[in-house]
Amino acid sequence: MIKKSAVTDIDLIEIARSRTIGPISAGADLAEIGPLLGMPDRWQFHKNDSFFTSWMNFGKVEIGFEAAQDIVCVSYAKFYMEGFENGLLKFTKVTKTKELRIRNNFDEKEPTLPVVAAAMREQNIDFSTEVKNFVPDETWGIMHFGDHLGYYFSCAEDAFSLEKSKLNFISLSISRAELPIRR
């Protein structure tokens, strides 16, 4: 008998408010979130004398880990935001019993920076904005929620238009010095 999936739905406003993506947060222990993620599609590992790093890809989610001694923690996570269907974006191929989804609680199928900013203001969620040019002829708008969470927006049709820029990915990150691992 196959059990029904245990579905975890989180929405874009709650992510900004909590500064986590469901159970995934900067510094989270892999032992705690691993059962939700299941087996990765791809992975890569690196080791030097003092620490171990890796990244794993779970569908539209890429998560980086760092370890020292016996603790493996999330150092970054990128959630790519393409493919909302009926207001939901499934992120993991998941195990047979778990599923992580993000709910789009905005009126637009592909939320733009102005729409998301207005909703955050309405919800009294603090954020700051930044404009970056990562490559020539491509401008990114970034909404920062605290030190570890950012929403990244870009526009394929007009590389310099922040008004038309759509949510491309959500990024969590933490510096190595902030990781809760023993050295």
N, C-alpha and C positions, 0 to 999 in steps of 0.2 A: 504494500500500500504506500503510495506517495503522499507525503504530507503537503498541505497547502503552503505556499511561500509565506515567509514572515517578511512583510514589506516595510521598509523604512522610507517614508516620504518626508522630505524636508523642503522648505520653500526658500526662495531667494531673499526674502526679507528676514526670515529667521536666521539664515546663514550670516547675514550682516550683523544682526543683533547679537547672536551668540559668539560670533567670530570662530565658529567651527563648521564643519560640513558633516552634519550628523555626528557620528562617533569619531570622525577623523578630525584631529586638531594638531596644530604644530606641537611637536613633542610627545604625541600619543605613542604608547607602547604597542609594538607590532603584535605582541601576544594577545592584546585586548581587541584589536581591530581585525586581525588576520582571519578569524572565522567569518566575519561579514564579507571580506573581500574574496575569499576562495583562492583558487590557483591563478597566478598571473598569466597573461598571454605572452608576455616577453619580460625579460629581466637581464640585468647586468650587475656584476659585483666588482668592487675594487678594494684593495687592502694596502695600507701602508703600515709603518711601524707603530703608530699610536692609535689608529682608528680604522674602522671598516665603513665603506659607503656602498650603497646600491640604489638602483631604481627599478621599479616594477611597473608594468603597464597592465591595467585591468580595463579593457574596453576603452572608454573615453577618459579614463582616469590614469594619471601617471603619478606615482608616489615615490619620493626619495627617502631613504633611510640612512641613519648613521648609527654606529654602535661602538661601544667601548665596554670591554669585559662581557657581561652576559645580558645587557639591555640593548634592545634595538628600538629606536625611536624615529618617528616621522620628522624629517628635516624640511621637506616641502611636499606639496600636493598640488597638481594642476588638474582641473576639471574642465574639459573642453565642452562648450555649450551649443554644439550644433545638433539638430535633430529632435527638437521638441515635437512630440506627437500627442495631440489632445491635452496639451498643457503639461505633459510629463516628459522627463528626460531620464532614461534608464542609464545608469553608469556602469554597472558591472554585469558581466556574463553570469555572475553569481553562482553560488552553490545551489543545490537542489532545494534548499530550504530558506535561503536569504536573498533579498533584493534591495538595492539602494536606488532611490529615484529622487530627482529634484523636481519640484512643482514650480511652474512658472506662474506666479501670482500677479503678473502684469497683463495689461490688455493687448499688448503686442506679442505676436508669435516669437519674434526675435527682439527682445527688449533693447532699446537704444539708451545711450547715456542720459539724455535729458529726461526720459520717462523714469528711469531707475532713480536718478537724483531727486526728482520731484516726490516719488514714493518714499524714499528714505527720509526726506525732510518732513513729509506728512506723518511718518511714523516716529519722528523725533530720534532718528538714529544718526549719530555723529559720523561724519566722514570728511576727508579732505580729497581734493582732486589734483591731478598732475597731468601734464601733457609731455609725452616723450616721443622722440624720433629714433626708433630702434634701427631702422635701415633707411637709406635715402628714399624719399617719396612715400614714406609711410608714417603716419602720425597715429599714436595711441593715446587714448584718454584712460586714465587710471583713477578709480575711486578707492581710496585707502580707508579701511575700517580698523583703527588701531595699528599696532606695529606688525601684525602677522598676516593680515587678510587684504587682498586686493581684487577688485573686479576690473578686468582689462577689456577695453572696447576698441574696435577698429572698423573701418569702412572700406570694403573692397572696391566699391564703385567710385568713391571720391576719397583718396588717401588723406586729404587734409580736412575733411568735414567731421567735426565732433558731433554736430547735430544729427547726422545720419549714422554715426558709428554704433555698431551692434555689439552686444555682449559676446565676446569671443571665448574667454576662459576666466575661471576663478582660480586664484593662487593663494595658497597658504605657505608661509615659510618661517623659519626660525634660524637664528644664527647658531653656529656650533657652540659658542660659549653659553647660550641659553638652554641647550638641551639638557634634560634631566638625567644625564648619564655620568657614571663615575669614571674618572680618568686616572 
